[in-house]
């Protein structure tokens, strides 16, 4: 990881999303052969950031009636090869050891699709079809642009495989709105980044909450704080928080970033306020928040999931200095 290049990678996010919007509108390369697989079931495999994004997209397809399962590539409990099962392996580098091991059983079946930023990688060579992420080179080695690219690219892949079109896909206009939102957050960082960093960088760690529909925002933000400045950070789903993380508000200097929008925000905030926890609100007004950060399009789940992670990423980069 080249931490010195991380800020530059983040600065390229709006440009990358705009370019992806053009590619999605034109039809992504590699999609043309996928409908012929006629998959009734789809298994998506990934690790880390790839799986975080895949879970969000997969959940949207299941809600639309598709039989899509997202699984850790490290699991030994994967389904057998069957004629109605297509497997989509997601790996930004195309070299994740767990992904390469998992897809061995599906190699040569004619039903293995790779989603990767490096089509020439080991994963790309193993797959029957390759759909590139088109995110450009991440000089830092940290998945930030590839993370965002996974949402629209996997969305297109699942649509081609299942023939199902969920409401509100990650289409070209949405990607352009997300590019604008990321640019707005980057341009305004001079005003909000220092106070946000001071609030979130608690002595016992940082917690990020997000709705189930955008859980990747909490997971990726926490990962960035662990990976880049090597800080203690945790991710929680907003509703599940009241069952797994509430206890720590009683014994720690609890600092949280709450990605607003869950119907279960209120119970979590009630516990935090009653115990003197400190938190910021992202993407919506929340009672008791010391800081509130809004941006254009934050009322759209798709724009939010492509944009709100930038706050955690910029805080992580700031904590390097």
SETIBA-723789 format. One line per 8 residues: number of its first residue (from 0); for each residue x, y, z of C-alpha. Coordinates in steps of 0.02 Angstrom, whole numbers. Layout:
// residues N
NUM) X/Y/Z  ... $
// end
This chain:
// residues 321
0) 0/0/0  65/173/-49  -21/289/73  56/441/-11  -46/403/-167  -210/374/-76  -269/555/-82  -236/563/-268 $
8) -338/405/-294  -483/482/-199  -473/637/-306  -503/532/-462  -669/461/-398  -783/587/-486  -692/563/-651  -702/374/-634 $
16) -889/377/-599  -921/491/-747  -823/374/-860  -920/224/-793  -1082/315/-832  -1030/327/-1014  -981/143/-1017  -1143/85/-936 $
24) -1246/188/-1059  -1150/112/-1205  -1155/-67/-1137  -1011/-138/-1038  -887/-249/-1129  -911/-433/-1091  -1098/-424/-1059  -1153/-481/-1230 $
32) -1131/-668/-1198  -1204/-676/-1022  -1391/-693/-1059  -1355/-857/-1149  -1307/-935/-983  -1493/-934/-936  -1452/-942/-751  -1595/-975/-632 $
40) -1476/-957/-485  -1324/-846/-463  -1185/-866/-336  -1075/-712/-310  -906/-739/-226  -791/-606/-155  -686/-546/-10  -667/-380/79 $
48) -725/-226/-17  -784/-332/-163  -902/-430/-51  -962/-273/38  -1021/-199/-126  -1086/-365/-191  -1196/-390/-37  -1284/-225/-71 $
56) -1315/-264/-255  -1366/-443/-218  -1491/-387/-87  -1573/-271/-214  -1591/-415/-338  -1664/-532/-208  -1793/-399/-166  -1840/-400/-351 $
64) -1864/-589/-348  -1696/-650/-413  -1611/-803/-338  -1444/-721/-299  -1331/-771/-154  -1173/-678/-105  -1045/-781/-10  -871/-765/61 $
72) -750/-846/-59  -660/-918/91  -809/-1027/137  -790/-1215/115  -979/-1232/105  -1011/-1182/-75  -1148/-1259/-184  -1110/-1395/-309 $
80) -1096/-1365/-495  -1266/-1377/-578  -1331/-1328/-751  -1440/-1188/-682  -1304/-1104/-576  -1196/-961/-637  -1049/-905/-529  -988/-726/-526 $
88) -817/-703/-446  -778/-524/-396  -598/-472/-364  -527/-300/-404  -352/-369/-429  -406/-537/-498  -279/-618/-384  -365/-644/-216 $
96) -307/-813/-156  -474/-858/-79  -570/-814/-238  -451/-913/-348  -467/-1064/-234  -658/-1052/-228  -682/-1044/-416  -576/-1197/-453 $
104) -730/-1308/-434  -824/-1203/-563  -680/-1187/-686  -719/-1253/-859  -906/-1265/-830  -945/-1126/-953  -1037/-1033/-815  -899/-938/-725 $
112) -899/-748/-742  -757/-638/-678  -785/-458/-625  -613/-381/-605  -512/-225/-639  -377/-334/-718  -450/-443/-856  -277/-515/-889 $
120) -262/-579/-710  -267/-759/-651  -453/-743/-618  -483/-672/-790  -391/-817/-870  -493/-945/-772  -662/-871/-813  -777/-909/-959 $
128) -825/-725/-971  -743/-567/-903  -828/-401/-868  -700/-267/-821  -727/-141/-681  -651/0/-785  -593/92/-629  -418/136/-686 $
136) -257/103/-591  -267/130/-403  -89/188/-370  -108/174/-181  -159/-8/-189  -313/35/-85  -482/-14/-156  -579/148/-171 $
144) -625/173/-354  -640/-14/-385  -755/-25/-234  -873/101/-313  -859/24/-486  -918/-144/-418  -1095/-78/-388  -1140/-31/-567 $
152) -1037/-168/-651  -1108/-308/-544  -1281/-232/-565  -1261/-247/-753  -1194/-425/-740  -1337/-486/-630  -1464/-402/-742  -1392/-491/-894 $
160) -1387/-659/-805  -1558/-656/-723  -1659/-552/-845  -1729/-459/-694  -1726/-270/-686  -1736/-205/-507  -1811/-35/-474  -1680/102/-469 $
168) -1526/20/-544  -1352/97/-541  -1378/172/-713  -1284/309/-804  -1383/457/-734  -1361/390/-557  -1173/373/-582  -1164/553/-643 $
176) -1259/613/-489  -1139/513/-380  -990/589/-470  -1059/761/-428  -1089/711/-247  -911/648/-226  -843/806/-308  -946/912/-189 $
184) -880/819/-37  -701/834/-100  -719/1020/-137  -796/1056/33  -673/951/135  -579/1106/188  -729/1154/295  -790/988/365 $
192) -640/870/370  -548/939/522  -698/945/639  -758/776/576  -588/698/606  -578/772/780  -748/702/824  -726/528/753 $
200) -546/494/807  -591/439/982  -466/360/1103  -556/193/1099  -601/185/916  -728/239/787  -896/161/747  -991/182/585 $
208) -1176/141/571  -1272/118/408  -1439/44/355  -1441/-136/292  -1474/-70/117  -1308/24/126  -1212/-82/250  -1060/-74/135 $
216) -1041/109/182  -1007/64/363  -900/-86/319  -792/4/193  -772/159/301  -715/54/449  -597/-42/335  -519/120/273 $
224) -484/176/451  -402/8/488  -307/-9/325  -240/166/296  -197/245/466  -212/79/561  -345/144/681  -473/42/778 $
232) -640/49/687  -800/-52/681  -951/-65/566  -1130/-92/623  -1298/-108/538  -1412/24/611  -1545/-94/677  -1426/-230/733 $
240) -1326/-99/828  -1452/-105/970  -1415/-291/989  -1226/-296/971  -1143/-127/999  -1254/-34/1121  -1158/-108/1268  -998/-14/1228 $
248) -1082/156/1246  -1085/124/1434  -899/94/1457  -806/184/1317  -781/357/1245  -898/310/1104  -877/405/939  -988/365/790 $
256) -1027/417/613  -1209/379/576  -1255/360/393  -1434/419/407  -1587/340/330  -1631/184/429  -1799/169/514  -1695/103/660 $
264) -1589/260/683  -1697/323/826  -1667/181/952  -1479/189/924  -1475/378/945  -1580/368/1103  -1452/253/1183  -1307/361/1125 $
272) -1383/521/1190  -1429/445/1357  -1250/387/1383  -1159/541/1322  -1092/466/1162  -1032/583/1026  -1086/561/845  -1098/645/677 $
280) -1239/626/551  -1204/596/367  -1336/618/233  -1478/673/347  -1524/774/501  -1515/670/661  -1559/733/836  -1409/760/948 $
288) -1278/752/810  -1130/867/842  -1097/879/656  -1214/857/509  -1143/834/334  -1259/841/184  -1226/832/-3  -1328/837/-162 $
296) -1418/674/-194  -1401/604/-17  -1588/563/-20  -1556/432/-155  -1494/264/-86  -1391/232/-243  -1303/400/-239  -1273/382/-52 $
304) -1194/210/-63  -1074/275/-196  -1032/434/-102  -1041/425/88  -889/312/104  -784/460/47  -803/537/220  -721/389/304 $
312) -588/382/169  -541/565/189  -540/550/379  -427/399/361  -308/494/248  -309/644/366  -260/533/513  -99/488/422 $
320) -33/664/454 $
// end
